[in-house]
Amino acid sequence: MRNVKLIIEYDGTNYHGWQTQKNAKTVQDTIERAIKGLTGEMVELTASSRTDFGVHALGQVANFMTNSSIPGDRFSYALNRLLPDDIVIKDSQEVSLDFHARFRSKGKKYRYLIYNSRFPSAILRNRAYHVSYELDFESMQKAASYFPGTHDFSSFRASGSSVKTSVRTITEAVLERDDKIISFEISGNGFLYNMVRIIVGTLVDVGMGRIDADDIPKIIESLDRKRAGRTAPAEGLYLVEVYY
């Protein structure tokens, strides 16, 4: 038995998220079928993150056990011939049997794209969150500066999560602008359900003047989801990198 690690890029537009679901097309199922077509084995992929419907990935990490004799570094080439164009295996390698894509993870980096323009973009319609209202970028930057550190992020957690603690450490929260595209990158040791999307929605509310940038610490301390902003849509979110 061997353990193979995959680095995966995918466009989540046409998938109901990563995780296997009944009567729904998912990224996990699609890759597992490709592996079965290659090796004849029914495997179960373990991913670092269960991305939601419409969320994209530039560096999703997953691993699976196999009895195949295919060299670890050749799986990427072989699987890419079997996968649809919106899923690409960027790298593959054999790893130790105790490697676990989820439990070995020490942190993640996400990117969120906002298209701030009067009219939407045909090209970016499934790649970024279109906001037609002119945003106060400097206020958004100021608001973003309050997120790094170790905090209880209950105010930025969607319902339905069963985690034991809402305390997370954010190491980076950077907002940049290039013409009409606002890019937000955030790194940390872990993220709650919809946490990044709620943070982005809150930043957008700051940019619209609905929330004051200096109120972010109070919102964090309140532990009240109702104090934070909207949940930004899935299409602007990208899982960029997983740290081990």
Salt bridges, closest charged atoms under 4 A:
GLU9 OE1 - LYS90 NZ 3.70
ASP11 OD1 - HIS56 ND1 3.31
ASP11 OD2 - ARG127 NH2 2.99
ASP52 OD2 - ARG197 NH1 3.86
GLU94 OE1 - ARG2 NE 3.18
ASP98 OD2 - ARG104 NH2 2.86
GLU185 OE1 - LYS109 NZ 3.66
GLU185 OE2 - ARG111 NH2 2.64
ASP205 OD1 - ARG210 NH1 3.55
ASP205 OD1 - ARG230 NH2 2.70
ASP214 OD2 - LYS142 NZ 3.09
ASP215 OD1 - LYS218 NZ 3.90
